[in-house]
Amino acid sequence: MVLVLNGVLQAKCPQDTQTLYHSHPVYRETATQLLSIPNKVIGPVGLLYVQQREMASTAPHDKNVNILGSDDATTCIIANVRHTGSGAVALAHFDGAGIDDAICSMIQRVQELALGYPEGRIELQLVGGYSDANNYSEELFFKIMNSFHKQPVEVDLTLACVGQLNTTVRGGISWPLVYGIGVNVKTGEIFPATFPDKGPESVLRSARNLTGLPEVLDIYDSSLGLLRIGPFNYKPLRGVDLWLGQTDDFILRHLSTSPDVEPPHFVDEMRATLKYIRDNPFPAVTVFGDNRPHFFRRDEHTGLWTPAVF
């Protein structure tokens, strides 16, 4: 590489967030600017929501997507890659799995979308993670930075609101300040955001993560305007009924990397996901019986994703 920090090519990537902020104080300033923006609650119209272990890419001329977004990131980190000439963007929600392949794909998608546009540079913004007790966020930060550092193109880190800069302390417990971001596809603006609507088949998409499938799925074809889910399969989850019989606190403590700071809906979503896995132990049979993705396109009248029929 090829990793560019504060305009300077780096021989090696920083080992942790503390090193980054100490060596390049400008990232404190840009993180502070992000944190000064009020959190926006974004509805489903014009939104392409990216769940954990997913990615999506598009460009400003896409009439189907106005906002790319993701939230519910505690120890996870949301990465946004943008080409300054074309405005093409790719957003991913990383939890530690499938990072190298996903970052290669993000850069490739943005380069493809930027073909024919004026030359520009590739920028990277990282938001999420916090000073958690187990250091999960720091380990993830290094994995992501190291992966970008290995890419054959220059990547200019312009925002890193992660780790200590995304942390506040309440009641003796460290909490993330920002759980999610939206990206305005038309302008490239990034802002703290919450998304009550997680898009089509959100429980099916969560089931893929809970059962441990490691790939970061690319869920959108911008050339066709199609949101694409699957096909994928997972193994039946042993003891799922035992899990469902546990208390909310037990589920919170054992299925979260950050049980003290999860959003209020975490346990309800976990229960819904566990029930889905119980009812669909072999999704290759019951969900993707024809081995085809489930496609959704934007309804012109409602602005919502609706099943696409071919």
C-alpha positions as a Markdown table, in Angstrom:
| # | Residue | x | y | z |
|---|---|---|---|---|
| 1 | Met | 0.0 | 0.0 | 0.0 |
| 2 | Val | -1.0 | 2.4 | 0.1 |
| 3 | Leu | -2.9 | 3.4 | 3.3 |
| 4 | Val | -2.9 | 7.2 | 3.4 |
| 5 | Leu | -3.2 | 8.8 | 6.8 |
| 6 | Asn | -3.7 | 12.6 | 6.9 |
| 7 | Gly | -2.4 | 12.8 | 3.3 |
| 8 | Val | 0.8 | 10.8 | 3.9 |
| 9 | Leu | 1.4 | 7.3 | 2.5 |
| 10 | Gln | 2.2 | 4.9 | 5.4 |
| 11 | Ala | 4.8 | 2.2 | 5.5 |
| 12 | Lys | 2.8 | 0.3 | 8.0 |
| 13 | Cys | -0.7 | 0.6 | 9.5 |
| 14 | Pro | -1.2 | 1.8 | 13.1 |
| 15 | Gln | -1.4 | -1.0 | 15.6 |
| 16 | Asp | -4.4 | 0.5 | 17.5 |
| 17 | Thr | -6.6 | 3.5 | 17.8 |
| 18 | Gln | -4.4 | 5.2 | 20.4 |
| 19 | Thr | -1.5 | 5.1 | 18.0 |
| 20 | Leu | -3.6 | 6.5 | 15.2 |
| 21 | Tyr | -4.9 | 9.4 | 17.3 |
| 22 | His | -1.6 | 10.2 | 18.9 |
| 23 | Ser | 0.3 | 10.3 | 15.5 |
| 24 | His | -2.6 | 12.0 | 13.6 |
| 25 | Pro | -4.6 | 14.3 | 15.8 |
| 26 | Val | -6.7 | 15.4 | 12.8 |
| 27 | Tyr | -8.8 | 12.2 | 13.3 |
| 28 | Arg | -9.9 | 13.5 | 16.7 |
| 29 | Glu | -11.2 | 16.6 | 15.0 |
| 30 | Thr | -13.1 | 14.8 | 12.3 |
| 31 | Ala | -14.6 | 12.3 | 14.8 |
| 32 | Thr | -15.7 | 15.3 | 17.0 |
| 33 | Gln | -17.4 | 16.8 | 14.0 |
| 34 | Leu | -19.3 | 13.6 | 13.4 |
| 35 | Leu | -20.3 | 13.3 | 17.0 |
| 36 | Ser | -21.7 | 16.9 | 16.9 |
| 37 | Ile | -24.3 | 15.9 | 14.3 |
| 38 | Pro | -27.7 | 15.0 | 15.9 |
| 39 | Asn | -28.7 | 11.4 | 15.4 |
| 40 | Lys | -31.3 | 10.9 | 12.7 |
| 41 | Val | -34.0 | 8.3 | 12.7 |
| 42 | Ile | -34.3 | 7.1 | 9.1 |
| 43 | Gly | -37.4 | 5.5 | 7.6 |
| 44 | Pro | -37.5 | 2.8 | 5.0 |
| 45 | Val | -38.3 | 4.9 | 1.9 |
| 46 | Gly | -35.1 | 5.2 | -0.2 |
| 47 | Leu | -33.1 | 3.3 | 2.3 |
| 48 | Leu | -30.8 | 0.4 | 1.6 |
| 49 | Tyr | -30.1 | -1.1 | 5.0 |
| 50 | Val | -26.9 | -3.2 | 5.5 |
| 51 | Gln | -27.0 | -5.8 | 8.3 |
| 52 | Gln | -24.1 | -7.2 | 10.2 |
| 53 | Arg | -21.8 | -9.3 | 7.9 |
| 54 | Glu | -23.3 | -7.6 | 4.8 |
| 55 | Met | -22.1 | -5.1 | 2.3 |
| 56 | Ala | -23.7 | -3.0 | -0.5 |
| 57 | Ser | -22.5 | -0.6 | -3.1 |
| 58 | Thr | -24.1 | 2.0 | -5.4 |
| 59 | Ala | -23.6 | 5.4 | -7.0 |
| 60 | Pro | -25.3 | 8.8 | -6.9 |
| 61 | His | -27.4 | 8.2 | -10.1 |
| 62 | Asp | -29.1 | 5.2 | -8.5 |
| 63 | Lys | -32.8 | 6.3 | -8.4 |
| 64 | Asn | -33.6 | 3.4 | -6.0 |
| 65 | Val | -31.3 | 4.3 | -3.1 |
| 66 | Asn | -30.9 | 7.6 | -1.3 |
| 67 | Ile | -29.4 | 6.4 | 2.0 |
| 68 | Leu | -27.0 | 3.5 | 2.7 |
| 69 | Gly | -27.1 | 2.7 | 6.4 |
| 70 | Ser | -26.3 | 0.3 | 9.2 |
| 71 | Asp | -26.7 | 0.4 | 13.0 |
| 72 | Asp | -26.7 | -1.8 | 16.1 |
| 73 | Ala | -22.9 | -1.7 | 16.0 |
| 74 | Thr | -21.4 | -2.1 | 19.5 |
| 75 | Thr | -18.1 | -4.0 | 19.1 |
| 76 | Cys | -18.6 | -4.0 | 15.3 |
| 77 | Ile | -17.3 | -1.4 | 12.9 |
| 78 | Ile | -19.1 | 0.1 | 9.9 |
| 79 | Ala | -16.8 | 0.8 | 7.0 |
| 80 | Asn | -17.6 | 3.2 | 4.1 |
| 81 | Val | -15.5 | 3.4 | 1.0 |
| 82 | Arg | -16.1 | 6.2 | -1.5 |
| 83 | His | -14.6 | 7.3 | -4.8 |
| 84 | Thr | -14.4 | 11.1 | -4.8 |
| 85 | Gly | -14.7 | 11.5 | -8.6 |
| 86 | Ser | -17.9 | 9.5 | -9.1 |
| 87 | Gly | -19.4 | 9.5 | -5.7 |
| 88 | Ala | -19.6 | 5.7 | -5.8 |
| 89 | Val | -19.9 | 4.2 | -2.3 |
| 90 | Ala | -19.7 | 0.8 | -0.7 |
| 91 | Leu | -20.8 | 0.2 | 3.0 |
| 92 | Ala | -20.1 | -2.9 | 5.1 |
| 93 | His | -20.8 | -3.9 | 8.7 |
| 94 | Phe | -17.9 | -5.9 | 10.0 |
| 95 | Asp | -17.8 | -8.2 | 13.0 |
| 96 | Gly | -14.5 | -9.9 | 12.3 |
| 97 | Ala | -15.6 | -12.5 | 9.8 |
| 98 | Gly | -14.8 | -12.4 | 6.1 |
| 99 | Ile | -13.0 | -9.1 | 6.2 |
| 100 | Asp | -10.3 | -9.6 | 3.6 |
| 101 | Asp | -12.6 | -10.8 | 0.9 |
| 102 | Ala | -15.2 | -8.1 | 1.6 |
| 103 | Ile | -12.7 | -5.3 | 1.5 |
| 104 | Cys | -11.4 | -6.5 | -1.9 |
| 105 | Ser | -15.0 | -6.6 | -3.1 |
| 106 | Met | -15.8 | -3.1 | -1.7 |
| 107 | Ile | -12.9 | -1.6 | -3.6 |
| 108 | Gln | -13.6 | -3.5 | -6.7 |
| 109 | Arg | -17.3 | -2.5 | -6.7 |
| 110 | Val | -16.4 | 1.2 | -6.2 |
| 111 | Gln | -13.8 | 1.1 | -9.0 |
| 112 | Glu | -16.3 | -0.5 | -11.3 |
| 113 | Leu | -19.0 | 2.1 | -10.5 |
| 114 | Ala | -16.4 | 4.8 | -11.0 |
| 115 | Leu | -15.5 | 3.8 | -14.6 |
| 116 | Gly | -15.9 | 6.6 | -17.0 |
| 117 | Tyr | -16.0 | 9.3 | -14.3 |
| 118 | Pro | -13.4 | 11.9 | -13.6 |
| 119 | Glu | -10.4 | 10.7 | -11.7 |
| 120 | Gly | -10.6 | 10.7 | -8.0 |
| 121 | Arg | -9.2 | 9.1 | -4.9 |
| 122 | Ile | -10.7 | 6.3 | -2.8 |
| 123 | Glu | -11.6 | 7.5 | 0.7 |
| 124 | Leu | -12.3 | 5.3 | 3.8 |
| 125 | Gln | -14.5 | 6.2 | 6.8 |
| 126 | Leu | -14.7 | 4.0 | 9.9 |
| 127 | Val | -17.4 | 4.4 | 12.5 |
| 128 | Gly | -18.2 | 2.1 | 15.5 |
| 129 | Gly | -16.5 | 0.0 | 18.0 |
| 130 | Tyr | -15.8 | 1.4 | 21.5 |
| 131 | Ser | -13.5 | 0.8 | 24.5 |
| 132 | Asp | -15.0 | -2.5 | 25.4 |
| 133 | Ala | -13.6 | -4.6 | 28.3 |
| 134 | Asn | -12.5 | -7.5 | 26.1 |
| 135 | Asn | -10.8 | -5.3 | 23.5 |
| 136 | Tyr | -12.9 | -6.8 | 20.7 |
| 137 | Ser | -13.2 | -3.4 | 18.9 |
| 138 | Glu | -9.4 | -2.8 | 19.0 |
| 139 | Glu | -8.7 | -6.2 | 17.5 |
| 140 | Leu | -11.3 | -5.6 | 14.8 |
| 141 | Phe | -9.9 | -2.1 | 14.0 |
| 142 | Phe | -6.5 | -3.5 | 13.4 |
| 143 | Lys | -7.9 | -6.3 | 11.2 |
| 144 | Ile | -9.7 | -3.8 | 9.1 |
| 145 | Met | -6.8 | -1.4 | 8.8 |
| 146 | Asn | -4.4 | -4.2 | 8.0 |
| 147 | Ser | -6.7 | -5.5 | 5.3 |
| 148 | Phe | -6.9 | -2.1 | 3.6 |
| 149 | His | -3.2 | -1.7 | 4.0 |
| 150 | Lys | -2.7 | -4.9 | 1.9 |
| 151 | Gln | -4.8 | -3.6 | -1.0 |
| 152 | Pro | -3.1 | -2.6 | -4.3 |
| 153 | Val | -4.6 | 0.8 | -4.4 |
| 154 | Glu | -4.2 | 3.9 | -2.3 |
| 155 | Val | -7.0 | 4.3 | 0.3 |
| 156 | Asp | -7.2 | 7.6 | 2.1 |
| 157 | Leu | -8.6 | 7.4 | 5.7 |
| 158 | Thr | -10.6 | 10.5 | 6.2 |
| 159 | Leu | -12.7 | 9.6 | 9.3 |
| 160 | Ala | -12.1 | 7.2 | 12.2 |
| 161 | Cys | -14.7 | 7.6 | 14.9 |
| 162 | Val | -13.8 | 4.3 | 16.7 |
| 163 | Gly | -12.5 | 3.0 | 20.0 |
| 164 | Gln | -11.8 | 5.7 | 22.6 |
| 165 | Leu | -13.3 | 8.5 | 20.5 |
| 166 | Asn | -16.6 | 6.6 | 20.2 |
| 167 | Thr | -16.8 | 5.9 | 24.0 |
| 168 | Thr | -18.5 | 7.5 | 26.9 |
| 169 | Val | -18.6 | 6.3 | 30.5 |
| 170 | Arg | -22.0 | 6.1 | 32.3 |
| 171 | Gly | -22.3 | 4.4 | 35.7 |
| 172 | Gly | -18.8 | 3.1 | 35.5 |
| 173 | Ile | -19.6 | 1.3 | 32.2 |
| 174 | Ser | -18.1 | 2.2 | 28.8 |
| 175 | Trp | -20.8 | 2.9 | 26.1 |
| 176 | Pro | -20.6 | 3.5 | 22.4 |
| 177 | Leu | -21.6 | 7.1 | 21.5 |
| 178 | Val | -22.6 | 6.2 | 17.9 |
| 179 | Tyr | -24.3 | 2.9 | 17.1 |
| 180 | Gly | -25.0 | 3.5 | 13.4 |
| 181 | Ile | -24.5 | 5.7 | 10.5 |
| 182 | Gly | -26.3 | 6.8 | 7.3 |
| 183 | Val | -24.5 | 7.8 | 4.1 |
| 184 | Asn | -26.3 | 10.1 | 1.7 |
| 185 | Val | -25.5 | 8.5 | -1.6 |
| 186 | Lys | -26.1 | 11.7 | -3.6 |
| 187 | Thr | -23.7 | 13.9 | -1.5 |
| 188 | Gly | -21.4 | 11.5 | 0.4 |
| 189 | Glu | -22.5 | 13.0 | 3.7 |
| 190 | Ile | -22.1 | 10.7 | 6.7 |
| 191 | Phe | -24.3 | 11.2 | 9.9 |
| 192 | Pro | -25.2 | 9.2 | 13.0 |
| 193 | Ala | -28.4 | 7.3 | 12.4 |
| 194 | Thr | -30.9 | 4.8 | 13.7 |
| 195 | Phe | -33.0 | 2.5 | 11.4 |
| 196 | Pro | -36.2 | 1.1 | 12.9 |
| 197 | Asp | -36.8 | -0.8 | 9.6 |
| 198 | Lys | -34.0 | -3.3 | 8.8 |
| 199 | Gly | -35.2 | -4.1 | 5.3 |
| 200 | Pro | -36.7 | -7.3 | 3.8 |
| 201 | Glu | -36.2 | -10.7 | 5.5 |
| 202 | Ser | -34.2 | -9.3 | 8.4 |
| 203 | Val | -34.7 | -12.3 | 10.6 |
| 204 | Leu | -33.5 | -14.7 | 7.8 |
| 205 | Arg | -30.4 | -12.5 | 7.4 |
| 206 | Ser | -29.8 | -12.5 | 11.1 |
| 207 | Ala | -30.1 | -16.3 | 11.2 |
| 208 | Arg | -27.1 | -16.5 | 8.8 |
| 209 | Asn | -25.0 | -14.7 | 11.3 |
| 210 | Leu | -26.1 | -16.5 | 14.4 |
| 211 | Thr | -25.3 | -19.9 | 12.8 |
| 212 | Gly | -21.8 | -18.8 | 12.0 |
| 213 | Leu | -21.7 | -18.4 | 8.2 |
| 214 | Pro | -18.5 | -16.4 | 7.8 |
| 215 | Glu | -18.9 | -14.6 | 4.4 |
| 216 | Val | -19.8 | -10.9 | 4.2 |
| 217 | Leu | -22.7 | -11.0 | 1.7 |
| 218 | Asp | -23.0 | -8.5 | -1.1 |
| 219 | Ile | -26.7 | -7.8 | -1.0 |
| 220 | Tyr | -27.3 | -5.3 | -3.8 |
| 221 | Asp | -27.0 | -5.1 | -7.6 |
| 222 | Ser | -27.0 | -1.4 | -8.4 |
| 223 | Ser | -27.1 | -2.0 | -12.2 |
| 224 | Leu | -30.5 | -3.7 | -11.9 |
| 225 | Gly | -31.7 | -2.0 | -8.7 |
| 226 | Leu | -32.2 | -5.3 | -7.0 |
| 227 | Leu | -31.8 | -6.2 | -3.3 |
| 228 | Arg | -30.6 | -9.8 | -3.2 |
| 229 | Ile | -30.9 | -12.2 | -0.3 |
| 230 | Gly | -29.2 | -15.6 | -0.5 |
| 231 | Pro | -29.2 | -18.4 | -1.4 |
| 232 | Phe | -27.4 | -19.8 | 1.5 |
| 233 | Asn | -27.6 | -22.8 | 3.9 |
| 234 | Tyr | -26.7 | -23.3 | 7.5 |
| 235 | Lys | -26.5 | -26.2 | 9.8 |
| 236 | Pro | -29.3 | -26.8 | 12.4 |
| 237 | Leu | -28.5 | -25.0 | 15.6 |
| 238 | Arg | -28.2 | -27.6 | 18.4 |
| 239 | Gly | -30.3 | -26.9 | 21.5 |
| 240 | Val | -32.3 | -24.1 | 20.0 |
| 241 | Asp | -35.3 | -24.9 | 22.2 |
| 242 | Leu | -33.1 | -24.8 | 25.2 |
| 243 | Trp | -32.0 | -21.3 | 24.2 |
| 244 | Leu | -35.6 | -20.2 | 23.7 |
| 245 | Gly | -36.4 | -21.4 | 27.2 |
| 246 | Gln | -33.8 | -19.2 | 28.9 |
| 247 | Thr | -34.4 | -15.8 | 30.5 |
| 248 | Asp | -33.8 | -12.6 | 28.6 |
| 249 | Asp | -30.8 | -11.8 | 30.7 |
| 250 | Phe | -29.3 | -15.2 | 29.9 |
| 251 | Ile | -29.7 | -14.6 | 26.2 |
| 252 | Leu | -28.2 | -11.2 | 26.5 |
| 253 | Arg | -25.2 | -12.4 | 28.5 |
| 254 | His | -24.4 | -15.3 | 26.2 |
| 255 | Leu | -25.3 | -14.1 | 22.7 |
| 256 | Ser | -23.8 | -10.6 | 22.8 |
| 257 | Thr | -20.2 | -9.5 | 22.8 |
| 258 | Ser | -21.3 | -6.4 | 24.7 |
| 259 | Pro | -24.3 | -7.3 | 26.9 |
| 260 | Asp | -24.2 | -4.1 | 29.0 |
| 261 | Val | -24.7 | -1.8 | 26.1 |
| 262 | Glu | -26.9 | -3.5 | 23.6 |
| 263 | Pro | -29.9 | -1.6 | 22.2 |
| 264 | Pro | -33.3 | -2.4 | 23.9 |
| 265 | His | -34.5 | -4.6 | 21.0 |
| 266 | Phe | -31.5 | -7.0 | 21.0 |
| 267 | Val | -33.1 | -9.8 | 23.0 |
| 268 | Asp | -36.4 | -9.7 | 21.1 |
| 269 | Glu | -34.5 | -9.9 | 17.8 |
| 270 | Met | -32.4 | -12.8 | 19.1 |
| 271 | Arg | -35.5 | -14.7 | 20.1 |
| 272 | Ala | -37.1 | -14.1 | 16.7 |
| 273 | Thr | -33.9 | -15.3 | 15.0 |
| 274 | Leu | -33.7 | -18.4 | 17.2 |
| 275 | Lys | -37.4 | -19.2 | 16.4 |
| 276 | Tyr | -36.7 | -18.8 | 12.7 |
| 277 | Ile | -33.7 | -21.2 | 12.9 |
| 278 | Arg | -35.9 | -23.7 | 14.8 |
| 279 | Asp | -38.6 | -23.5 | 12.1 |
| 280 | Asn | -36.1 | -23.5 | 9.2 |
| 281 | Pro | -33.3 | -25.8 | 10.2 |
| 282 | Phe | -32.4 | -26.4 | 6.5 |
| 283 | Pro | -33.0 | -23.2 | 4.6 |
| 284 | Ala | -31.7 | -24.7 | 1.4 |
| 285 | Val | -34.9 | -26.8 | 1.5 |
| 286 | Thr | -37.5 | -24.6 | 3.1 |
| 287 | Val | -36.4 | -21.1 | 2.1 |
| 288 | Phe | -34.3 | -21.4 | -1.0 |
| 289 | Gly | -35.8 | -24.6 | -2.4 |
| 290 | Asp | -35.1 | -23.5 | -6.0 |
| 291 | Asn | -31.5 | -22.4 | -5.1 |
| 292 | Arg | -32.3 | -18.9 | -6.3 |
| 293 | Pro | -31.8 | -15.6 | -4.4 |
| 294 | His | -34.8 | -13.7 | -3.1 |
| 295 | Phe | -35.0 | -10.5 | -5.1 |
| 296 | Phe | -36.6 | -7.2 | -4.1 |
| 297 | Arg | -37.0 | -4.0 | -6.1 |
| 298 | Arg | -38.1 | -0.6 | -5.0 |
| 299 | Asp | -41.8 | 0.1 | -5.5 |
| 300 | Glu | -42.1 | 3.4 | -7.4 |
| 301 | His | -45.3 | 4.4 | -5.5 |
| 302 | Thr | -44.5 | 3.5 | -1.9 |
| 303 | Gly | -40.7 | 3.7 | -2.0 |
| 304 | Leu | -40.5 | 0.4 | -0.2 |
| 305 | Trp | -38.7 | -2.9 | -1.1 |
| 306 | Thr | -41.2 | -5.4 | -2.6 |
| 307 | Pro | -40.6 | -8.9 | -3.9 |
| 308 | Ala | -39.5 | -8.9 | -7.5 |
| 309 | Val | -41.2 | -11.4 | -9.8 |
| 310 | Phe | -39.4 | -12.7 | -12.9 |
